[in-house]
Amino acid sequence: MERIQGGLRITGLRAPQPQGETIAEQCRAALEYGATLLSDYGYSMQDVTRVTYLVSDTKDFPSCFPTLRHVFSKISPSVTLMWVRKFSNPHVLIEFELGIEPAQL
């Protein structure tokens, strides 16, 4: 987690216990954990302006869409999808980067 002027950036956000979880379950768990981290700094998911999804296999990524729509549809942050060969933990299927950046004037 990194404080930036007027905001915050969280990198390496993943499910705390990914072993045995589907990508959809990992997605939900990582975002719940991210919401907790944000609240520790006085922010919520509604403040997120940028989201980066890192996935090692995109075939099951669509199963995350209901959770992503639920969390982000009202705020529509900028989104980037990145494919990675593998994560350091072989059980991880998805990882997030969340950014809260100051409004551009």
Backbone as JSON, one array per atom type, in Angstrom:
{
  "sequence": "MERIQGGLRITGLRAPQPQGETIAEQCRAALEYGATLLSDYGYSMQDVTRVTYLVSDTKDFPSCFPTLRHVFSKISPSVTLMWVRKFSNPHVLIEFELGIEPAQL",
  "N": [[0.84, -1.15, 0.0], [0.51, 2.19, -0.82], [0.76, 5.57, -0.14], [-0.34, 8.28, -2.03], [-0.19, 11.62, -3.32], [-3.05, 13.04, -2.22], [-4.4, 10.64, -2.4], [-4.44, 7.03, -2.67], [-2.73, 3.95, -3.26], [-3.1, 0.57, -3.8], [-1.35, -2.35, -4.17], [-0.8, -5.72, -5.31], [-3.02, -7.02, -4.26], [-4.81, -9.69, -3.15], [-6.72, -12.75, -2.66], [-6.82, -13.76, 0.73], [-6.59, -16.49, 1.47], [-6.08, -18.35, -0.96], [-5.94, -21.04, -1.83], [-7.63, -23.72, -3.26], [-9.82, -22.2, -3.94], [-12.09, -20.9, -6.4], [-11.6, -18.72, -9.25], [-13.58, -16.76, -9.17], [-14.34, -16.82, -6.48], [-11.92, -16.07, -5.33], [-11.7, -13.51, -6.38], [-13.88, -12.16, -5.17], [-13.11, -12.42, -2.43], [-10.66, -11.05, -2.42], [-11.49, -8.45, -3.1], [-13.15, -7.88, -0.94], [-11.24, -7.86, 1.1], [-9.71, -5.75, 0.15], [-11.56, -3.65, 0.44], [-11.66, -3.49, 3.2], [-9.01, -2.69, 3.78], [-9.01, -0.19, 2.48], [-10.92, 1.17, 4.03], [-9.54, 1.44, 6.41], [-8.0, 3.62, 5.85], [-9.79, 5.6, 5.53], [-11.26, 5.53, 3.18], [-13.48, 4.19, 0.63], [-14.74, 1.58, -1.55], [-16.16, 3.04, -3.35], [-14.62, 5.23, -3.83], [-12.61, 4.47, -5.51], [-10.66, 4.99, -8.37], [-9.17, 3.77, -10.3], [-8.61, 0.49, -11.52], [-6.71, -2.42, -11.73], [-6.63, -5.55, -13.13], [-4.98, -8.51, -12.65], [-4.37, -11.5, -14.16], [-3.74, -14.99, -14.53], [-4.84, -16.83, -16.18], [-7.25, -16.37, -18.43], [-9.6, -17.69, -19.12], [-11.6, -18.4, -17.22], [-12.14, -15.95, -16.17], [-14.52, -14.43, -16.82], [-16.35, -15.38, -14.9], [-16.02, -13.76, -12.77], [-17.36, -11.45, -13.33], [-20.06, -10.86, -12.28], [-19.48, -10.12, -9.58], [-17.66, -8.01, -10.0], [-19.28, -6.19, -11.4], [-21.16, -5.65, -9.41], [-19.57, -4.37, -7.47], [-18.25, -2.26, -8.86], [-19.92, -1.01, -10.82], [-21.4, 1.36, -10.42], [-19.53, 3.36, -10.16], [-17.66, 3.18, -12.18], [-14.64, 2.89, -12.64], [-11.4, 3.53, -14.2], [-10.09, 0.84, -16.09], [-7.78, -1.83, -16.34], [-6.69, -4.81, -17.79], [-4.42, -7.28, -17.18], [-2.36, -9.86, -18.35], [-0.56, -12.37, -16.75], [2.2, -14.59, -16.57], [2.56, -16.37, -14.37], [1.84, -16.42, -10.87], [3.63, -15.72, -7.81], [2.66, -17.33, -5.78], [1.33, -20.36, -6.52], [-1.4, -20.93, -6.27], [-2.83, -18.67, -6.58], [-5.12, -16.99, -8.61], [-6.08, -14.57, -9.44], [-5.27, -11.14, -9.1], [-5.31, -7.86, -7.74], [-4.91, -4.35, -8.37], [-5.62, -1.38, -6.84], [-6.56, 1.97, -7.19], [-6.79, 5.21, -5.85], [-7.07, 8.25, -6.9], [-6.28, 11.74, -7.05], [-8.7, 14.08, -8.26], [-8.51, 15.12, -11.62], [-7.84, 18.32, -12.64]],
  "CA": [[0.0, 0.0, 0.0], [1.32, 3.38, -0.97], [0.04, 6.84, -0.13], [0.05, 9.23, -3.06], [-0.77, 12.92, -3.0], [-4.5, 13.08, -2.35], [-5.01, 9.34, -2.61], [-3.85, 5.8, -2.16], [-2.59, 2.89, -4.25], [-2.89, -0.75, -3.2], [-0.89, -3.32, -5.16], [-0.64, -7.08, -4.78], [-4.22, -7.38, -3.51], [-5.29, -11.01, -3.53], [-7.45, -13.47, -1.62], [-5.93, -14.16, 1.81], [-6.41, -17.95, 1.45], [-6.56, -18.72, -2.3], [-5.89, -22.47, -2.14], [-8.9, -24.39, -3.4], [-10.9, -21.28, -4.33], [-12.21, -20.57, -7.81], [-11.23, -17.34, -9.53], [-14.69, -15.91, -8.7], [-14.22, -16.75, -5.01], [-10.73, -15.26, -5.04], [-12.06, -12.14, -6.74], [-14.74, -11.65, -4.09], [-12.33, -12.33, -1.2], [-9.66, -9.99, -2.58], [-12.17, -7.16, -3.05], [-13.58, -7.67, 0.45], [-10.03, -7.48, 1.83], [-9.38, -4.4, -0.32], [-12.5, -2.71, 1.06], [-11.21, -3.33, 4.59], [-7.8, -1.87, 3.76], [-9.4, 1.18, 2.14], [-11.61, 1.79, 5.16], [-8.52, 1.79, 7.39], [-7.45, 4.92, 5.46], [-10.89, 6.55, 5.37], [-11.81, 5.44, 1.83], [-14.33, 3.03, 0.34], [-14.67, 1.17, -2.95], [-16.77, 4.12, -4.14], [-13.57, 6.22, -4.1], [-11.62, 3.89, -6.43], [-10.67, 5.59, -9.71], [-8.46, 2.89, -11.23], [-8.5, -0.92, -11.13], [-5.96, -3.29, -12.63], [-6.83, -6.98, -12.87], [-3.89, -9.36, -13.13], [-4.85, -12.88, -14.19], [-2.82, -15.9, -15.21], [-5.64, -17.6, -17.14], [-8.47, -15.57, -18.62], [-10.79, -18.45, -19.53], [-12.63, -18.35, -16.19], [-12.3, -14.58, -15.7], [-15.91, -13.97, -16.86], [-17.1, -15.75, -13.7], [-15.85, -12.65, -11.83], [-18.15, -10.3, -13.77], [-21.12, -10.44, -11.35], [-18.88, -9.42, -8.44], [-17.1, -6.75, -10.47], [-20.41, -5.29, -11.68], [-21.74, -5.26, -8.13], [-18.67, -3.47, -6.76], [-17.76, -1.11, -9.61], [-20.77, -0.49, -11.89], [-21.88, 2.72, -10.15], [-18.44, 4.33, -10.19], [-16.95, 3.0, -13.46], [-13.23, 3.32, -12.63], [-10.58, 3.1, -15.33], [-9.79, -0.58, -15.9], [-6.75, -2.47, -17.14], [-6.56, -6.25, -17.59], [-3.08, -7.71, -17.52], [-2.1, -11.28, -18.28], [0.75, -12.71, -16.19], [2.5, -16.02, -16.77], [2.22, -17.06, -13.13], [2.04, -15.67, -9.64], [4.59, -16.37, -6.92], [1.88, -18.39, -5.14], [0.66, -21.04, -7.63], [-2.84, -21.03, -6.06], [-3.45, -17.38, -6.91], [-5.66, -16.93, -9.97], [-6.35, -13.18, -9.76], [-4.71, -10.16, -8.19], [-5.8, -6.53, -8.06], [-4.31, -3.08, -7.95], [-6.67, -0.37, -6.7], [-6.02, 3.31, -7.06], [-7.64, 6.36, -5.58], [-6.22, 9.34, -7.34], [-6.96, 13.03, -6.98], [-9.4, 14.49, -9.49], [-7.72, 15.92, -12.55], [-8.49, 19.62, -12.9]],
  "C": [[0.9, 1.23, 0.0], [0.42, 4.61, -0.96], [0.57, 7.69, -1.26], [-0.63, 10.55, -2.72], [-2.27, 12.91, -3.28], [-5.15, 11.73, -2.5], [-4.19, 8.19, -2.07], [-3.74, 4.81, -3.31], [-2.31, 1.6, -3.49], [-2.49, -1.7, -4.32], [-0.79, -4.69, -4.49], [-1.84, -7.55, -3.96], [-4.77, -8.7, -4.03], [-6.05, -11.64, -2.38], [-6.47, -13.93, -0.54], [-5.61, -15.66, 1.82], [-6.88, -18.5, 0.1], [-6.63, -20.22, -2.59], [-7.28, -23.07, -2.15], [-10.06, -23.49, -3.8], [-10.89, -21.09, -5.84], [-11.77, -19.13, -8.01], [-12.32, -16.38, -9.05], [-14.64, -15.75, -7.18], [-13.02, -15.91, -4.6], [-10.99, -13.78, -5.32], [-12.85, -11.49, -5.61], [-13.94, -11.44, -2.8], [-11.3, -11.2, -1.28], [-10.31, -8.62, -2.48], [-12.7, -6.86, -1.65], [-12.39, -7.22, 1.3], [-9.61, -6.06, 1.44], [-10.28, -3.35, 0.3], [-12.1, -2.45, 2.52], [-9.97, -2.45, 4.66], [-8.13, -0.41, 3.45], [-10.05, 1.88, 3.33], [-10.64, 2.18, 6.27], [-7.91, 3.17, 7.1], [-8.56, 5.95, 5.18], [-11.5, 6.57, 3.98], [-12.75, 4.24, 1.73], [-14.13, 2.66, -1.13], [-15.26, 2.25, -3.87], [-15.76, 5.21, -4.5], [-12.55, 5.74, -5.13], [-11.78, 4.51, -7.83], [-9.98, 4.72, -10.76], [-8.36, 1.49, -10.66], [-7.68, -1.64, -12.19], [-6.21, -4.72, -12.19], [-5.63, -7.7, -13.45], [-4.38, -10.8, -13.05], [-3.84, -13.74, -14.96], [-3.53, -16.74, -16.26], [-6.98, -16.91, -17.28], [-9.72, -16.38, -18.92], [-11.92, -18.41, -18.49], [-12.86, -16.94, -15.64], [-13.75, -14.07, -15.79], [-16.75, -14.36, -15.63], [-16.97, -14.68, -12.61], [-16.79, -11.48, -12.14], [-19.28, -9.91, -12.82], [-20.58, -9.67, -10.15], [-18.35, -8.06, -8.87], [-18.18, -5.74, -10.79], [-21.01, -4.77, -10.4], [-20.88, -4.19, -7.44], [-18.42, -2.17, -7.53], [-18.73, -0.47, -10.6], [-21.22, 0.95, -11.66], [-20.78, 3.76, -10.25], [-17.62, 4.28, -11.47], [-15.51, 3.51, -13.44], [-12.54, 2.91, -13.93], [-10.12, 1.67, -15.05], [-8.68, -1.02, -16.86], [-6.74, -3.96, -16.78], [-5.17, -6.64, -18.07], [-2.97, -9.22, -17.37], [-0.7, -11.47, -17.72], [0.97, -14.2, -16.38], [2.13, -16.84, -15.55], [2.48, -16.13, -11.97], [3.05, -16.42, -8.77], [3.93, -17.5, -6.12], [1.08, -19.09, -6.24], [-0.85, -21.18, -7.47], [-3.57, -19.75, -6.41], [-3.87, -17.37, -8.37], [-5.91, -15.49, -10.41], [-5.75, -12.29, -8.67], [-5.18, -8.79, -8.67], [-4.82, -5.45, -7.67], [-5.46, -2.09, -7.94], [-6.02, 0.98, -6.53], [-7.11, 4.32, -6.76], [-6.74, 7.54, -5.85], [-6.99, 10.65, -7.28], [-7.61, 13.37, -8.33], [-8.49, 15.36, -10.34], [-8.48, 17.21, -12.86], [-8.14, 20.12, -14.27]]
}
